[in-house]
Amino acid sequence: MTKVKHLYKQILTLILFLTTTVSAQAINVEINEFGICLVSITVEINEGLQSVTLPIEPIAASIIALTDGRVLPTIYENNTLYVILDKSSVVEISYIANVSLVGNVFHLIINTDDNLTLRIPTLNVILLTLPKNIISFKEEDGILTLVVRGPQEIVYTLRIQNITQTPTTTPPTVVTPKPDYILLLITGITVVTLASGITYVLIRRRKVGDIDKLLDDVDRSIIRELRARGGSALQAELQDSINVPKTTLWRHVKRLEKLGVVKVEKVGLQNRVTLVRDVKV
């Protein structure tokens, strides 16, 4: 085992000498309604062995690199992704960010000093800190879009949609208005606003054990299709039945695999997806 680890370190050292570091052309970070942070990077890479420094620490098992719809072999080490290409290509890298969750508060660490686009659903997510180095911002259809420069930390929590009240009492109705993020970005978040937001979060602890609450429409479609096919199907069969782009389908399959809902096995040149956990859809 010691010899294997030593050989692995030697290989990584060799890779560092042979690779060229590549900077991302576009970085998009999307926080969904469940607080999960999805990162997508578009970068043009020359042929050969190249390295891409990831802007946010990933959950390594969720990393997918695609070019022309083809999955590329990658090696991840110390926040760097190594990619081998036989020709210059535009590569799309996507993964789930490794976000810290303390109580009901999420902490997203941005390590890069590049610009990135951050999208936040304001109906579901509450920012507890004002992002730094804001280059531009807009709010449209319930989505706050910020272009920011790192490095920095984004702290947020989830909005509680429904608060159960005891039927025998009739307390005064309290309406929590949707925050005007544009105004907050212009005037800054005051200490009072922060304190009120945190107090509101502590009214009720969010239940995080139900996987079905983490699923979106594409995830549910994949699970339904697998059930209809007896619990297992080739990726190509799922692609024929679910009307989404190939890269989107594969990203959701890998996400379901990370959540322990499906497993993916290589069958010849194809991927077989098998339902291993029954969840409500």
N, C-alpha and C positions, 0 to 999 in steps of 0.2 A: 504493500500500500504506500509506503514511504517513497519507493522508487517511482510509482505511478504519479504521485503528487509532484515529485521533483521534475519528472518528464513534462507534466502539464505546465509547470512554471516556465520551463525552458521553451516550450512551444509558444506560450504567451509572450515571452520576451522576444522571441524571433518575430512574432506577429507585429509587435510594436516597432521593430526596426524596418519591417517591410511595408507597413501600411502608411497611407496618407490620410490625415485627418480632414474630414469634410464638414463644412458648416451647413446647417439646415437652411433651405430657402424659405420655407413657410412652416410655422408652428401653430397648431390650433389646439386649444384646451377647452373641453366641454364638460361642465359639471351637470350631471343629469338630476332628475327629480328625487333620486334616492341618495344623492351626495357622492355617487361614484364619479371619479374623474377620468375621462377618456382623452388620451393624447394622440394626435396624429401629426406626422411630420412628412413633408414633401421635400426631397432633396435630389439633386442631380449628381450622380456618382460616376467617376471614370472606371474603366475596366481594371481588373486586378483586385487585390485585397485592400479594402478601404475601411476606415473607422469613422463612426458618427457618435459624437458626444451627445447623450440624451439630456434634454433640458430639465426633466423631472425624473426622479427615481422611479423605475417601473416595478411592477410585479413581473418578474422575469418570465414566468410561464405564459404570460399573456402577450408577449411580443410577437408581432407578425410583420414581416417585410415582404412587400410585393412589388413586382415589376411586370407590366403587361399581363396582369392577372395571374402571374406565376409566383409561387411561394419560394423565397430565397433561403438558402442555408445561412444561419447566423450564429455568432458566438457572442454571448454577453458577459462582460467582466468589468466591475468597478465603474458602473454608469457609462460604459462605452460599448457600442454595438459594432461588431466586425462583420463585414459583408464581402462576399466574393462575387464578382461579376465578370462575364466573358466579353462584355462590351459596355460602352458608356450608356447609362440608362437613367431615367427618372424613377426613383424608388419611393414608395409610400410605406412609412413605418407607423404602426399603430400599437397601442398598448394601454393597459389600465394602470394608472398612477398608484404608487404606494403612498396613500394618504393616511396620516395619523388620525385616529379617532379617540379623543379623550372626553369621556362622558358623552355628551351630545354635540360636541364641538369638533369640527374637522380642521386639520392643519395641512395645507398644501404648500410644499417648499419648492420654489422655482430657483434652479441653480444657474441657469444661463444668464448672460448679460445681453442676449439678443432680444429683439422684439417678438412678442407672441400675441395671439388673439385669444381672449378668454370670454367664453359664453356662459351666462348664468341665467337659469329660469327663475325669474323674480317671484313667481307665484309659489314656488316650492323652496327656494333657498334664500337665506338671509345672510348678507355680509356683516360680519362683526368687526371688521377693520376696513379702513379705506385703503385700497391698493395704492402703492407708490408709483411714481414715474409713469403716469397715465399720459399716453400720446393722443388718443382719441377715444370717444365713447358715443354710444347711441343705445336707445331702448326702443324696441319694436316688437309687437305681438308677444309681449310678455318675456322677451329675451333681452337681457342686458349684455351688450357686446363691448368689451374693452380691449383696446390695444395698449399693452403695457410693456415696460422694459424691466427685466430682472437684473440681479437676483432679488427675491423678496419672498415673503410668506403671506399667503392668503388664508384668512380664518373665516369660517362660515358655519352655519348650522341649518337644519331643516325647519321649515315652517310647519307648525302643527295645524292640520286642516280642521279637525273636529275635536272638540273638548266635551266629553260626556258629563252631563250635569245630573245630580240626584233629582228624580222626578217629584219628590215630596217637597222640595223647596223651590222657590221662584226668585233666585238672585237676579240682580239687574243684568241685562244683556250688555256684554262688553264687545264692541266691534273693533277688531284690530285692522286698521287700514293698511293697504299695500303701500310700502315705502316708495316715495318718489326718489328713485336712484339718481335721476338726472340732477335733482336739486341737491341731493346729498353729495354728489361729486363736485358740484359747484361750490357749495358752502362748507363741505367737510362734515364728518360725523362727530357730533358732540359727545361729551362724556355721558350726558343724560340719555342720549339715544342708545348708546352702548349698554348702559346699565339696564334700561327698559327692555332691550332685546334679550339680554341674558336672563333676566328675571322671567320673561315670557317663556323662554326655552325650558326653564326649570319647573314649569307648572306640571309637566308630564314627561316621563321618560319614553323615548321612542322605542318601539319593539323592533328589533333587528333580526329576530330569529326566523321569520317567515321568508323563505327564498322567493315565493311567488310574488312578493311585493317588490322584488328587485328586477322582475322581468318586464320587458317592453313588448310591443306588438310583434316584432320580428322574432324574438325569443319564443313567444307563445305559438307563433305559426310553425316554427321548427318543431316544437314539442308535439303539437297536434298532428303534424305530418308524420312524425315518427310513430306516434300511436296508431295512425291509420294504416301504416305499413308494417304493423306488428312489432314495433319497438326498435327497428333498425332500418337504415337506408344508406345508399351511397350518396356522397356529396352531390354528385351530378343529378341524382334523382330528386334530391331536395331542391336543387337549383331549378329544375324543370317545373316544380310545383309552386315555389315561392317566388313571387315577382319582385326580387331585389337584385342589385348588382352582385356579381360574384364575390368581390372583395368584402362587401357588406355582409353577405351570408357567412363567409368564412370567419370574419371577425366575431359574429354572434355565436357561431358554433364553438369557437375557442373560449368565448366568455362563459358559455354554458358548461364547457368542460371544466373551467376554473371553479365554477360554482358547484361542481360535483353532480350536475344534472345529466350530462352525457359523457361518453368516452369516445375517443377518435382512434381508429386503428387503420394502419396502412394495409390495403389489400391490392397487391400488385402495384399499379400506378395510380390507384384511386384511394380515396379516404372513405372508410365506413364509419358512420355515426350511429351510436347505439344509446338508447335511453336507459339510464341506470338508476334514476331516481324519479319517482312519480311526484309531480307537483301540480297544484291547482292552476288551471289556465282558463 
